[in-house]
């Protein structure tokens, strides 16, 4: 990787020497279908984060979910630099003519690592998307208030949907969306969506380092009236785990951004990973619902019906889970791009 000469007055660390560590922390972020749609160029002074459009889903033509995923990786990259004892400085879309270059991150002024940053870093290896049952009972202590603060710190809002009329309106919208999908199972959009799911799901014997493995989804999805629908990763193949019963998630939430553009999506991803790491440190994990929100009409309907303060980007169901089985990740070497070979 290309290096520039440092001066004695420059206190910043050599990021190229820590490239593997920085990329590994960033790459533990959640991504739609575990596509891991990111690449990194690491130099002595900065790390550049690129969207890897070869991993963009066909049913995500605007790249919204891809960029949210990359935003989650961006927060991980910032956290990794923070763990070196420096404040990260992120410049979003630093080159207007290169839209795949999403961010350039540098190590800013030296600053002692806080206990909060250490706790988030410890949660990185075991944070995962949970698609099974949650333990009964509320979230621990003041966690929910802290998650609100985490979202706000990244320019987003975490809206809690209580079990009353707001939840009923939300589930009614999602049920109508599901019925419209079920009415036309042979439509081009449905055929494409199922093909994408098959492409990115892995049977139990697979050694793939990307995609959604069979241990991470149930063999059948619940379709109970009045609940948040789960994406069907199994598609009747019997690969997934046997569904386990249990109470509904204690908290349903919507991650909202003020705007609906690429920068807003990057902020949504950073907010997502920040609050997920906070939660994972307390053994609270999330089931992330993205499929219904691929539709602009559904997003607009949810925003209007629930009087949200902005654009809904993700649905989350949060609850306590005392086990952790994270999905695979590609090695850092596959994600690094030399400066002379930028995407």
N, C-alpha and C positions, 0 to 999 in steps of 0.2 A: 504494500500500500504506500502511496506517495506521502512523503513527509517534508515539512518545511522546517528550516533551521530555527531552533528556539534561542531566545536570548536569556542572559542571566537574570534580567528584570522580569521575565515572564513567569509568574507563579503557577500557571495552569498546568495540569497534568498532561502527559502524552497519551491522548485517547487511543491512538493506534496500538499502543502497547497493551491496552485493556480491551481490544476490540471483541475478542471472544466472549468475555464476561458481559460487556454492554449489550451485545446482540442476544445472548442467551436470556438475560433478564427481560429484555424487550419482547422477545419472541414467545414468552410464556403468556402473552395476552390472549384473550378470547377472540375468535374470528368466526364469521358466518361459515358454517359447515367445516370449521377448522381448516379453512383453505390457506391460512397464513399468508395473506396476499401482500407481503412486504419484502423489501430488500434494503440493504444498508451499505453506504459508502463511508468508511471510517478513515479519517486523516488524523494527523497529530492534534489539530486544533478543533475539529468538529466531526459530528456524525450526521450524515444526511439520510433521511428516511424517504423511500420511494414506494409508491403503490405499484405492485406487480400485477399489471392488468391481464397477464396470462392466466391468473387465478380468479379473475372476476367472474361472478356467476352470470349466466345468460339472462336470468330473471332479475338482475340488478343492473339494468342498462345505464342508469345514471351514475352508478358506482357509489351510491349512498352507503350501502352496507359494507362495501369494501373500504371506504374511507373511515367509517366508524371503527371498523376493525383496526385499521392503521392508527387511528387516534388512540386506541387502547395500547398499542405497542409503543406509541410516542410517550404515553405516561410512564410505561415501564422503563423506557430509555432515560427519561428525566430522573426517575427514581434511582436507577443504577448510577448515574453521574452524581446524584445527591449522596449516595452511599460512599463515594470517594472523598467526601468532605468538601464539596463545592456546590454552589447554587447553579442549577441548570438554567441556561438561557436559550429559549426556543424561538426561532423565527419561522412563522408559518408561511408557506408558499413564497419562499424567498426570491424565486425567479419566475415572474409572471408568465414568461414564455414556455416554462417547463412545468406543466401542471401535475405531472407525475411525481415531481419533487415536492413532497408535502411539508417537510420541515427540515431545518438545519439547527442542530442543537450543539451548544458549546458549554464548556465549564466556565462559570462566572467566578465571582469572588469566593474565596475560601470561607467555609462555614461549618461548624461542628455538626456532625450527624445527630439528629434528634431521635429520641426514643420512638416517636411516631413513625419516622422513616424506617427505623430498624424493624419495627413490628410489621410494617407493610412488606418489607423485603423478605422477612421470614415467611410471610404468607404466599409469596410468589410460587414456590414449587407445588403447593397443594391446592391452590385455587383452581376450581374447575366448574364447568356448567353442570348443574344437577337436573336430571330428568325423571327422578323417582319420587317416592314419598318423603315428606318431611316429618320430623318429630313434632308431636303436639306441643302447644304452648307458644307464648309470645317470643319475640326476639329478646336477647338479653339486655338488661339495663338500659343505658342511654344510647344504645347503638343506633337506633333509628334517627335520633337527632343528629348524631355524628355523620350519618350517611347524607342527610340533608345538607350539612355543611360541606361535605366533600363535593357534592354535585355543584353547589354554589361557587366553590373555590375554582371550579373549572369552567364557569360560565354557563352552567345548566341548572335545571330545577328538577328535583325528585318529588313528584306528586304522588301521594299515597291515596289509593282508591279504597275507601272503607267498604265494609260489608253491606252498606245500605243502598239507597237508590243509585248512587254513582256506579257502584259495582254492577248493579243490575243493568244499567244503561250500557256499560262497557261490554258485558258478556252478551247482551242482545245484539250489539253491533257485530261482535265476533261470530256469533251464531249465524247471523244473516250472511256474513261473508263466507262462512263454511258451507252453508246451504247453496249459495250461488256457485261455489266451486264443485260441489257434489252433483249439481244438475248437469254439468257439462264435462264429464270425466274424459271425453275424447277430444276436447278442444286443444288447439295447438299450444296454448299457454300451460294447460295441465300436463300434456305430454312432455313439454319441455321441462317443467318443474320436476316431474318424476325422474326424468333422465338425469337431471342435475343431482338429485338426491342419490340415485344409484351410483353416479360417478364419484360422489364424495362420502359414501358409507363403506365401511370395511367389515368383513366377516371376522369371526373370532380368531381365526388362524393367521390373519394378515399381519405382516410386519411393517406395514406402511407407517410413516412418521407424520402423516397428515390425514385429513378426513376424520369422520366420526366413527369410532370403533364400536363393535357390537355391545361391548360392556357399558356403553354410555347412553344407550336408548332402550326403551322397552319394546317387546315384540308386538305389542298392540297399544294404541293410544286411547285414552279416555275420551269419551264424547258426551259426558254428562251435561244435561241442560243446566245453564247457569254457571258454567265453569270456563276458564280460559283454555282454549283448545291447544293441544300439543301438536307439533309438527310430526308427521308420520315418517320416520326414518326407515322403518322396517319394510314397509310396502308389501306385507304379507309373506316375506321370505323366511320368517321364523328365526332371524339372526339374533334379535335382541333378547334382553332378559325378560323373564316372566314378569308381568306387571304386578306390583305390590300395592295393596290397599293402604289407606292411611288418610288422615285428615287433610283438608285443603291447606295450601300454604298460608301461614299466618298473615303475610303481608303481600299485597299486590300493589305494584307501583309503576309509574310511567316516567321515563326519563325524557325531559322536555328541553328544547333549546329555543332561544328567542327567534332565531332565523331558520331558514330552510335552504342552506347553501353549503358549499364544500367546507368552508371554514367552520360553520355550525356543526357539521358532521364530525369534523376533527375534534371539536370541543366535546361533543357527546361521547366520543370514544375515550377521551382522557378522563372525563367524569366517570364513565362506566368502570374503567379499570381501577380508578382510585377508590371508589366506594366498594367494589368487589373485593379488593385486597383488605380494606378495613374490615369488611364483614367476615372474610375467610379467617382473619386473625381471631375471630370469636366463634369459629365453626359454624358460621352462617353462609350458605351458598345460594345461588340464584338459578332459577330456570328462566332462560332468556327466550322471549317470544318475538321473532322478527318477521315471520312469514306474512301475517295479515297486514303489517305495516309496509310491505312492499307496494301496496296499493295507495296511490295518492288520495283516492276517494275515501278509503278507510281512514287514513290519517286525518283528513279534513273532517270527517264525520266524528271521530273520537275527540278531536280538538273542540269542535262546536258543542257536542253533546255534554262534555264534561267541563266546558268553560276553562280549558287549559290556558296557561299564560304564554303559550308558544306552541311550537311544532312538536308533536310526539315522535320520538325516534326509536324507543325500545319499550317493550313491556317486560317487567321483571316480577317473578314470584320468589319471595325470599323466605327461608326457613332454616332451622337448625338441622344439620346432618353430622353425625359423629364419625363418618368414614370419608376417605378421600381417595379417588383413583383418577388422577389427571390423564388427559389424552396425550398422545405423543406429539413431539415437536421435531422439526427438521434441525439438523445440526447447524451451528453458527456458520460453518464454512460454506454451506449451500446458500446462505442468505447474504453473504458479503460480496460486494461488487467493487472492483478496483476503481480508483478515481478516473482513470483514463477510459473506463468502460461503463460510464454512467448510463442508466436506463433511459 
